[in-house]
C-alpha cells in the first residue's frame, strides 16, 4: 500500500517569525520515510496580497483534499486553520490530529468537535500518528 499523506495545518499569517516553518520542519523530521507530507510553506505566496489570496486558499484546500490525515498546530486561534479543520473533518471525513498548549476547557468547542484527537505536544501527535497510521513491511498497520 502507498504511504498515508499528512497535511500540516497551522497558523502562518501573523505567526512569530520562523515559528510556522520550525514546527513543520520538526514534524517532517519525525514523520519522514513513513508518510508523504504536504507542507503549505512550500509555496511562496505573500499574505494579504489580493492577487494571491484566492490561490493560497485553493492550494491549501487541495492539499486538505489530497491528505489522509491533517496534523494541526492549534497554538492560537486562527481563521485559516479552523477553516481547514472544519473542511477536513466535516466535509471530507478526514482524521484530524492536533497538538495544543491549551487545556480542554480553554479550547474552542469547534476545535474540540472537529479535531479527532488533541494532544499536548507535537511529539505526542507525531507518535500517535505513527502508532495508528504507519504501515509495516507487509503493508499492514503496525
PyMOL commands that set and color helices and strands:
alter all, ss='L'
color gray80, all
select helices_A, chain A and resi 19-31+40-42+50-66+79-91+104-106+109-114+122-133
alter helices_A, ss='H'
color red, helices_A
select strands_A, chain A and resi 5-10+36-39+69-73+95-99+117-119
alter strands_A, ss='S'
color yellow, strands_A
deselect
rebuild
show_as cartoon
